[in-house]
Amino acid sequence: MNRRIPAIAFSTFREAVRDRVLYNLIFFVLLLVASAPLFGQISVGIERIFLINLGLSAISIFGIVIAIFIGIGLVSKEIEKKTLYTVLSRPVRRWEFIIGKYFGLAGTLVVNTFLMSVGFYTALLLLTRHLGRSKANILVAIYFIVLQFLIITAITLLFSSFSTPIESAVYALAMFIVGSFAEDLRGFAAIAHGPQAWLARAASYAVPNLGALNVVTRVSHDQIIPGSLIGMNTVYALFYVAVIVSGAVMIFEFRDLK
């Protein structure tokens, strides 16, 4: 059994904790819970919608920032500290190093999301006194947010495998922004003609379709999320992650580390 990948993943997770990434959750949870009573001053029925939008959006933004600004140093930091050469001098293959790094950061984001979700549910309970049927919908929205994190983590790791941290951050952020409007790109491609249509269509499929994973507004209005969408988004996210991580592995395998 390959124990090297879990060891690298755990080491990455532990390093993230040492960088005090998770300690920022304390501020997030306390702020969200403490602000919950303030929403009661808004018109009846609006405060719940506002809190769901605020809470889920905050979880998404906070996680994306972590994915990008920790992910950009996954490879470059190891090279700068010369620790990568020590790791690779052992019976550790390059692809194991990349995959272990990916799972380590992904695990960090999952833990972050879980703790932030606890704070969010606490604030929601303080405000509404009950969750009702919105509980399942909110869980689906959080699940989709985690899928977004997995995709952005893979993209950041891909860029960090061959570029500098600053360039990786810019590229990953650009992919996140463009991916949020992938559906609009496809709409533009449908009405455009010539090279513009081809370029727009190619770009819309190359970037992640993050818009399909954003159901915050639908959840806040108690719209049911169909099981078919959950299945399609899961398959899409896992396939996209597999392709991007495979690309990162291939690039890192042929990279000159001298």
Number of C-alpha atoms within 10 A of each C-alpha: 3 7 8 15 21 17 15 22 24 19 16 22 23 15 15 18 13 11 11 11 15 16 12 11 17 12 9 19 19 13 13 21 20 12 14 21 15 11 17 16 10 11 9 9 10 13 20 20 17 14 20 22 18 16 21 24 17 16 21 20 13 18 23 24 15 20 27 26 18 20 28 28 21 21 23 18 16 14 14 10 9 11 12 17 13 10 15 13 10 8 8 14 14 17 18 19 22 26 20 22 26 26 21 25 29 25 17 24 25 18 14 20 22 14 17 23 19 13 21 25 19 16 25 22 14 15 20 15 10 12 13 8 10 17 13 15 21 23 13 21 23 23 17 23 25 23 22 27 26 24 28 28 30 30 30 30 31 27 24 27 24 17 15 15 23 13 14 24 23 15 18 27 19 13 21 22 15 20 23 19 19 25 17 15 20 18 15 16 21 13 9 15 10 8 10 13 18 14 13 20 19 14 17 22 14 13 19 26 24 24 16 17 23 19 20 24 16 15 23 21 14 16 13 13 16 10 10 9 12 16 10 11 19 16 12 16 22 14 12 20 21 14 14 21 22 17 18 23 21 16 16 20 15 9 11 8 9 5
